[in-house]
Amino acid sequence: MEADLDLVEVAPDARPPVCKIMDYGKFKYETAQKARESRKNQVQTVIKEQKLRPKIDDHDYATKRGHVMRFLEAGSKVKVTIMFRGREQSRPELGYRLLQRLAADVADLGFVETSAKQDGRNMTMVLAPHKGAKTRVKAQQESSAPRPQQPAAQQSAEPADTAPAAAPAEQAAPPQ
């Protein structure tokens, strides 16, 4: 009787190599399903970029800081780039101080993954959100959201049920 099975090498790296007698089509399908499932469980890291200049105004800095905070709250990494032009290139400490200030301002939302590095005309730093930042934000939004109230018919029905029960007890007691 022909079972229509194949000799399949399951673990070619093992010593000695491991082989099984099975349906090769079914084996290929199952390995493809496992690979697809493992790809689905992987998390895609998103890196957002925010560019600054060393001589940034306070209001502009606050706007850029707000963008960085929004990106970190969403669970994305943020690459902060300071662009130096002309004479600014001779003062990299200005950019370093600006990056340190930004890191301190967003310390409650993220941490410095890659410290400030100068490469050419740019200085970069990568900020990453704290572990579980997305779930923490969702929990805060759910707790701060207004809770749905009961319909007015149910609210008025509950006190009415308790009030008549108490009233006959008071009437039943004889005055002394």
PyRosetta script that sets phi, psi and omega in degrees:
from pyrosetta import init, pose_from_sequence

init()
pose = pose_from_sequence("MEADLDLVEVAPDARPPVCKIMDYGKFKYETAQKARESRKNQVQTVIKEQKLRPKIDDHDYATKRGHVMRFLEAGSKVKVTIMFRGREQSRPELGYRLLQRLAADVADLGFVETSAKQDGRNMTMVLAPHKGAKTRVKAQQESSAPRPQQPAAQQSAEPADTAPAAAPAEQAAPPQ")
pose.set_psi(1, 130.8)
pose.set_omega(1, -178.4)
pose.set_phi(2, -92.2)
pose.set_psi(2, 123.3)
pose.set_omega(2, -177.3)
pose.set_phi(3, -93.4)
pose.set_psi(3, -7.8)
pose.set_omega(3, -179.4)
pose.set_phi(4, 58.1)
pose.set_psi(4, 48.5)
pose.set_omega(4, 178.4)
pose.set_phi(5, -112.6)
pose.set_psi(5, 160.4)
pose.set_omega(5, -179.0)
pose.set_phi(6, -122.5)
pose.set_psi(6, 157.6)
pose.set_omega(6, 173.0)
pose.set_phi(7, -90.7)
pose.set_psi(7, 110.7)
pose.set_omega(7, -173.3)
pose.set_phi(8, -111.4)
pose.set_psi(8, 129.4)
pose.set_omega(8, 176.6)
pose.set_phi(9, -81.6)
pose.set_psi(9, 108.8)
pose.set_omega(9, -174.0)
pose.set_phi(10, -84.2)
pose.set_psi(10, -45.2)
pose.set_omega(10, -177.6)
pose.set_phi(11, -127.8)
pose.set_psi(11, 88.6)
pose.set_omega(11, -177.2)
pose.set_phi(12, -71.5)
pose.set_psi(12, -21.1)
pose.set_omega(12, -177.7)
pose.set_phi(13, -81.5)
pose.set_psi(13, -17.9)
pose.set_omega(13, -177.3)
pose.set_phi(14, -71.4)
pose.set_psi(14, 155.3)
pose.set_omega(14, 176.5)
pose.set_phi(15, -118.0)
pose.set_psi(15, 112.6)
pose.set_omega(15, -5.8)
pose.set_phi(16, -74.1)
pose.set_psi(16, 158.3)
pose.set_omega(16, 179.1)
pose.set_phi(17, -58.3)
pose.set_psi(17, 143.7)
pose.set_omega(17, -176.6)
pose.set_phi(18, -98.8)
pose.set_psi(18, 129.9)
pose.set_omega(18, 178.0)
pose.set_phi(19, -126.7)
pose.set_psi(19, 149.1)
pose.set_omega(19, 177.0)
pose.set_phi(20, -132.9)
pose.set_psi(20, 152.9)
pose.set_omega(20, 174.1)
pose.set_phi(21, -95.3)
pose.set_psi(21, 113.4)
pose.set_omega(21, -176.9)
pose.set_phi(22, -158.5)
pose.set_psi(22, 176.7)
pose.set_omega(22, 176.4)
pose.set_phi(23, -80.4)
pose.set_psi(23, 116.7)
pose.set_omega(23, -174.7)
pose.set_phi(24, -66.9)
pose.set_psi(24, -36.8)
pose.set_omega(24, 178.5)
pose.set_phi(25, -61.6)
pose.set_psi(25, -42.9)
pose.set_omega(25, 178.2)
pose.set_phi(26, -66.1)
pose.set_psi(26, -38.6)
pose.set_omega(26, 179.1)
pose.set_phi(27, -62.9)
pose.set_psi(27, -45.9)
pose.set_omega(27, 178.9)
pose.set_phi(28, -62.0)
pose.set_psi(28, -42.0)
pose.set_omega(28, 179.9)
pose.set_phi(29, -62.2)
pose.set_psi(29, -45.3)
pose.set_omega(29, -178.6)
pose.set_phi(30, -65.9)
pose.set_psi(30, -39.5)
pose.set_omega(30, 178.3)
pose.set_phi(31, -67.8)
pose.set_psi(31, -35.8)
pose.set_omega(31, 176.7)
pose.set_phi(32, -65.6)
pose.set_psi(32, -39.1)
pose.set_omega(32, 178.2)
pose.set_phi(33, -63.8)
pose.set_psi(33, -42.1)
pose.set_omega(33, 178.8)
pose.set_phi(34, -64.1)
pose.set_psi(34, -41.1)
pose.set_omega(34, 179.4)
pose.set_phi(35, -65.0)
pose.set_psi(35, -41.7)
pose.set_omega(35, 179.6)
pose.set_phi(36, -64.8)
pose.set_psi(36, -40.7)
pose.set_omega(36, -179.8)
pose.set_phi(37, -65.1)
pose.set_psi(37, -40.5)
pose.set_omega(37, 179.9)
pose.set_phi(38, -69.0)
pose.set_psi(38, -34.0)
pose.set_omega(38, 176.5)
pose.set_phi(39, -67.8)
pose.set_psi(39, -34.5)
pose.set_omega(39, -178.5)
pose.set_phi(40, -67.3)
pose.set_psi(40, -32.5)
pose.set_omega(40, -177.4)
pose.set_phi(41, -81.6)
pose.set_psi(41, -9.5)
pose.set_omega(41, 179.6)
pose.set_phi(42, -74.5)
pose.set_psi(42, 147.4)
pose.set_omega(42, 179.8)
pose.set_phi(43, -100.2)
pose.set_psi(43, 128.3)
pose.set_omega(43, 177.3)
pose.set_phi(44, -83.3)
pose.set_psi(44, 121.6)
pose.set_omega(44, 177.8)
pose.set_phi(45, -86.9)
pose.set_psi(45, 128.7)
pose.set_omega(45, 180.0)
pose.set_phi(46, -105.0)
pose.set_psi(46, 128.4)
pose.set_omega(46, 177.4)
pose.set_phi(47, -111.9)
pose.set_psi(47, 116.2)
pose.set_omega(47, 175.7)
pose.set_phi(48, -94.5)
pose.set_psi(48, 154.1)
pose.set_omega(48, 179.5)
pose.set_phi(49, -123.4)
pose.set_psi(49, 139.8)
pose.set_omega(49, 176.9)
pose.set_phi(50, -128.3)
pose.set_psi(50, 124.8)
pose.set_omega(50, -177.4)
pose.set_phi(51, -105.3)
pose.set_psi(51, 136.9)
pose.set_omega(51, 179.7)
pose.set_phi(52, -130.3)
pose.set_psi(52, 165.9)
pose.set_omega(52, 172.7)
pose.set_phi(53, -117.8)
pose.set_psi(53, 152.5)
pose.set_omega(53, -178.3)
pose.set_phi(54, -61.8)
pose.set_psi(54, -33.7)
pose.set_omega(54, -178.0)
pose.set_phi(55, -99.2)
pose.set_psi(55, 56.3)
pose.set_omega(55, -177.6)
pose.set_phi(56, -86.0)
pose.set_psi(56, 142.7)
pose.set_omega(56, 178.8)
pose.set_phi(57, -75.0)
pose.set_psi(57, 158.0)
pose.set_omega(57, -177.6)
pose.set_phi(58, -60.7)
pose.set_psi(58, -43.0)
pose.set_omega(58, -178.6)
pose.set_phi(59, -66.9)
pose.set_psi(59, -41.2)
pose.set_omega(59, 177.8)
pose.set_phi(60, -64.6)
pose.set_psi(60, -39.7)
pose.set_omega(60, 177.4)
pose.set_phi(61, -61.3)
pose.set_psi(61, -43.2)
pose.set_omega(61, -179.8)
pose.set_phi(62, -62.2)
pose.set_psi(62, -38.4)
pose.set_omega(62, 178.1)
pose.set_phi(63, -65.0)
pose.set_psi(63, -47.2)
pose.set_omega(63, 179.8)
pose.set_phi(64, -63.9)
pose.set_psi(64, -39.8)
pose.set_omega(64, 177.5)
pose.set_phi(65, -61.6)
pose.set_psi(65, -39.0)
pose.set_omega(65, 177.5)
pose.set_phi(66, -62.2)
pose.set_psi(66, -39.9)
pose.set_omega(66, 177.1)
pose.set_phi(67, -63.7)
pose.set_psi(67, -44.3)
pose.set_omega(67, 180.0)
pose.set_phi(68, -61.9)
pose.set_psi(68, -42.4)
pose.set_omega(68, 179.8)
pose.set_phi(69, -63.5)
pose.set_psi(69, -41.0)
pose.set_omega(69, 178.7)
pose.set_phi(70, -63.2)
pose.set_psi(70, -41.8)
pose.set_omega(70, 179.2)
pose.set_phi(71, -64.2)
pose.set_psi(71, -42.8)
pose.set_omega(71, -179.6)
pose.set_phi(72, -66.7)
pose.set_psi(72, -38.7)
pose.set_omega(72, 178.1)
pose.set_phi(73, -63.5)
pose.set_psi(73, -32.5)
pose.set_omega(73, 179.0)
pose.set_phi(74, -77.5)
pose.set_psi(74, -7.2)
pose.set_omega(74, 177.3)
pose.set_phi(75, 93.0)
pose.set_psi(75, 13.1)
pose.set_omega(75, 180.0)
pose.set_phi(76, -95.3)
pose.set_psi(76, 152.0)
pose.set_omega(76, 171.1)
pose.set_phi(77, -79.8)
pose.set_psi(77, 154.4)
pose.set_omega(77, -178.7)
pose.set_phi(78, -128.7)
pose.set_psi(78, 126.5)
pose.set_omega(78, 174.4)
pose.set_phi(79, -100.2)
pose.set_psi(79, 115.5)
pose.set_omega(79, -179.2)
pose.set_phi(80, -99.8)
pose.set_psi(80, 125.1)
pose.set_omega(80, -177.3)
pose.set_phi(81, -118.9)
pose.set_psi(81, 128.7)
pose.set_omega(81, 173.0)
pose.set_phi(82, -102.2)
pose.set_psi(82, 122.9)
pose.set_omega(82, -179.0)
pose.set_phi(83, -99.6)
pose.set_psi(83, 123.0)
pose.set_omega(83, 178.7)
pose.set_phi(84, -101.4)
pose.set_psi(84, 139.0)
pose.set_omega(84, 176.9)
pose.set_phi(85, -133.5)
pose.set_psi(85, 141.5)
pose.set_omega(85, 174.0)
pose.set_phi(86, 59.5)
pose.set_psi(86, -127.5)
pose.set_omega(86, -177.2)
pose.set_phi(87, -68.3)
pose.set_psi(87, -17.8)
pose.set_omega(87, 179.3)
pose.set_phi(88, -61.2)
pose.set_psi(88, -24.2)
pose.set_omega(88, -178.2)
pose.set_phi(89, -66.8)
pose.set_psi(89, -22.0)
pose.set_omega(89, 179.5)
pose.set_phi(90, -83.1)
pose.set_psi(90, -3.7)
pose.set_omega(90, -179.1)
pose.set_phi(91, -125.6)
pose.set_psi(91, 64.3)
pose.set_omega(91, -178.8)
pose.set_phi(92, -66.2)
pose.set_psi(92, -19.8)
pose.set_omega(92, 179.8)
pose.set_phi(93, -64.6)
pose.set_psi(93, -26.5)
pose.set_omega(93, 176.0)
pose.set_phi(94, -64.1)
pose.set_psi(94, -45.0)
pose.set_omega(94, 178.0)
pose.set_phi(95, -66.2)
pose.set_psi(95, -38.7)
pose.set_omega(95, 179.5)
pose.set_phi(96, -63.1)
pose.set_psi(96, -44.8)
pose.set_omega(96, 179.0)
pose.set_phi(97, -62.8)
pose.set_psi(97, -38.9)
pose.set_omega(97, 178.7)
pose.set_phi(98, -63.8)
pose.set_psi(98, -42.0)
pose.set_omega(98, 178.7)
pose.set_phi(99, -67.0)
pose.set_psi(99, -38.2)
pose.set_omega(99, 178.0)
pose.set_phi(100, -65.6)
pose.set_psi(100, -39.0)
pose.set_omega(100, 178.4)
pose.set_phi(101, -63.7)
pose.set_psi(101, -43.5)
pose.set_omega(101, 179.0)
pose.set_phi(102, -64.6)
pose.set_psi(102, -42.1)
pose.set_omega(102, 179.0)
pose.set_phi(103, -62.0)
pose.set_psi(103, -38.9)
pose.set_omega(103, 178.8)
pose.set_phi(104, -69.1)
pose.set_psi(104, -36.1)
pose.set_omega(104, -178.7)
pose.set_phi(105, -68.6)
pose.set_psi(105, -31.6)
pose.set_omega(105, -177.7)
pose.set_phi(106, -108.1)
pose.set_psi(106, 20.1)
pose.set_omega(106, -176.3)
pose.set_phi(107, -61.8)
pose.set_psi(107, -29.3)
pose.set_omega(107, -179.4)
pose.set_phi(108, -75.0)
pose.set_psi(108, -19.1)
pose.set_omega(108, -179.5)
pose.set_phi(109, -101.5)
pose.set_psi(109, -27.8)
pose.set_omega(109, -176.6)
pose.set_phi(110, -156.5)
pose.set_psi(110, 177.0)
pose.set_omega(110, -179.8)
pose.set_phi(111, -130.7)
pose.set_psi(111, 164.2)
pose.set_omega(111, -179.5)
pose.set_phi(112, -80.0)
pose.set_psi(112, 113.2)
pose.set_omega(112, 179.1)
pose.set_phi(113, -84.6)
pose.set_psi(113, -43.3)
pose.set_omega(113, 176.6)
pose.set_phi(114, -126.6)
pose.set_psi(114, 120.9)
pose.set_omega(114, -176.5)
pose.set_phi(115, -70.1)
pose.set_psi(115, 171.4)
pose.set_omega(115, -174.4)
pose.set_phi(116, -62.6)
pose.set_psi(116, 127.4)
pose.set_omega(116, 177.9)
pose.set_phi(117, -131.7)
pose.set_psi(117, 138.9)
pose.set_omega(117, 177.9)
pose.set_phi(118, -98.1)
pose.set_psi(118, 126.5)
pose.set_omega(118, 171.8)
pose.set_phi(119, -135.1)
pose.set_psi(119, 106.6)
pose.set_omega(119, -178.5)
pose.set_phi(120, 70.3)
pose.set_psi(120, -127.6)
pose.set_omega(120, -178.4)
pose.set_phi(121, -86.6)
pose.set_psi(121, -4.5)
pose.set_omega(121, -175.5)
pose.set_phi(122, -116.3)
pose.set_psi(122, 150.9)
pose.set_omega(122, 172.4)
pose.set_phi(123, -122.2)
pose.set_psi(123, 129.3)
pose.set_omega(123, -175.7)
pose.set_phi(124, -124.0)
pose.set_psi(124, 154.3)
pose.set_omega(124, 175.8)
pose.set_phi(125, -148.7)
pose.set_psi(125, 142.1)
pose.set_omega(125, 179.4)
pose.set_phi(126, -113.1)
pose.set_psi(126, 128.5)
pose.set_omega(126, 176.7)
pose.set_phi(127, -108.4)
pose.set_psi(127, 139.5)
pose.set_omega(127, 178.9)
pose.set_phi(128, -124.3)
pose.set_psi(128, 146.6)
pose.set_omega(128, 178.7)
pose.set_phi(129, -71.4)
pose.set_psi(129, 153.9)
pose.set_omega(129, 175.6)
pose.set_phi(130, -63.8)
pose.set_psi(130, 155.4)
pose.set_omega(130, 178.8)
pose.set_phi(131, -61.5)
pose.set_psi(131, 134.9)
pose.set_omega(131, 178.6)
pose.set_phi(132, 74.5)
pose.set_psi(132, 18.2)
pose.set_omega(132, -177.9)
pose.set_phi(133, -64.3)
pose.set_psi(133, -38.6)
pose.set_omega(133, -179.7)
pose.set_phi(134, -63.3)
pose.set_psi(134, -45.7)
pose.set_omega(134, -178.1)
pose.set_phi(135, -68.5)
pose.set_psi(135, -33.7)
pose.set_omega(135, 178.3)
pose.set_phi(136, -65.3)
pose.set_psi(136, -41.2)
pose.set_omega(136, 179.3)
pose.set_phi(137, -65.3)
pose.set_psi(137, -42.9)
pose.set_omega(137, 179.2)
pose.set_phi(138, -62.5)
pose.set_psi(138, -40.7)
pose.set_omega(138, 179.4)
pose.set_phi(139, -64.4)
pose.set_psi(139, -39.9)
pose.set_omega(139, 178.3)
pose.set_phi(140, -65.5)
pose.set_psi(140, -40.3)
pose.set_omega(140, -179.8)
pose.set_phi(141, -66.0)
pose.set_psi(141, -39.6)
pose.set_omega(141, 179.8)
pose.set_phi(142, -67.8)
pose.set_psi(142, -38.9)
pose.set_omega(142, -178.7)
pose.set_phi(143, -73.2)
pose.set_psi(143, -31.0)
pose.set_omega(143, -179.5)
pose.set_phi(144, -85.8)
pose.set_psi(144, -12.8)
pose.set_omega(144, 179.1)
pose.set_phi(145, -69.5)
pose.set_psi(145, 141.1)
pose.set_omega(145, 179.6)
pose.set_phi(146, -65.2)
pose.set_psi(146, 136.7)
pose.set_omega(146, -179.3)
pose.set_phi(147, -78.6)
pose.set_psi(147, 141.6)
pose.set_omega(147, 179.8)
pose.set_phi(148, -66.1)
pose.set_psi(148, 133.0)
pose.set_omega(148, -179.6)
pose.set_phi(149, -88.2)
pose.set_psi(149, 157.6)
pose.set_omega(149, 179.1)
pose.set_phi(150, -73.7)
pose.set_psi(150, 150.7)
pose.set_omega(150, 176.3)
pose.set_phi(151, -59.5)
pose.set_psi(151, 153.9)
pose.set_omega(151, -176.2)
pose.set_phi(152, -60.3)
pose.set_psi(152, -33.9)
pose.set_omega(152, -179.4)
pose.set_phi(153, -63.8)
pose.set_psi(153, -39.1)
pose.set_omega(153, 179.6)
pose.set_phi(154, -72.9)
pose.set_psi(154, -38.1)
pose.set_omega(154, -179.7)
pose.set_phi(155, -64.0)
pose.set_psi(155, -43.1)
pose.set_omega(155, -178.4)
pose.set_phi(156, -73.9)
pose.set_psi(156, -25.2)
pose.set_omega(156, -178.8)
pose.set_phi(157, -72.5)
pose.set_psi(157, -35.9)
pose.set_omega(157, -177.5)
pose.set_phi(158, -65.0)
pose.set_psi(158, -50.0)
pose.set_omega(158, 179.7)
pose.set_phi(159, -65.8)
pose.set_psi(159, -31.6)
pose.set_omega(159, -179.4)
pose.set_phi(160, -66.5)
pose.set_psi(160, -33.6)
pose.set_omega(160, 179.1)
pose.set_phi(161, -67.8)
pose.set_psi(161, -38.6)
pose.set_omega(161, -176.7)
pose.set_phi(162, -81.1)
pose.set_psi(162, -32.9)
pose.set_omega(162, -177.0)
pose.set_phi(163, -65.7)
pose.set_psi(163, -47.7)
pose.set_omega(163, -179.7)
pose.set_phi(164, -64.5)
pose.set_psi(164, -29.8)
pose.set_omega(164, -179.6)
pose.set_phi(165, -67.3)
pose.set_psi(165, -34.9)
pose.set_omega(165, -179.1)
pose.set_phi(166, -78.6)
pose.set_psi(166, -32.9)
pose.set_omega(166, -175.9)
pose.set_phi(167, -65.2)
pose.set_psi(167, -46.0)
pose.set_omega(167, 180.0)
pose.set_phi(168, -63.4)
pose.set_psi(168, -30.6)
pose.set_omega(168, -180.0)
pose.set_phi(169, -65.8)
pose.set_psi(169, -37.9)
pose.set_omega(169, 179.5)
pose.set_phi(170, -70.0)
pose.set_psi(170, -37.9)
pose.set_omega(170, -178.0)
pose.set_phi(171, -72.5)
pose.set_psi(171, -30.0)
pose.set_omega(171, -176.5)
pose.set_phi(172, -71.4)
pose.set_psi(172, -27.6)
pose.set_omega(172, -178.3)
pose.set_phi(173, -74.6)
pose.set_psi(173, 125.6)
pose.set_omega(173, 179.4)
pose.set_phi(174, -71.7)
pose.set_psi(174, 140.9)
pose.set_omega(174, 177.8)
pose.set_phi(175, -71.4)
pose.set_psi(175, 140.0)
pose.set_omega(175, -179.3)
pose.set_phi(176, -120.2)
pose.dump_pdb("model.pdb")
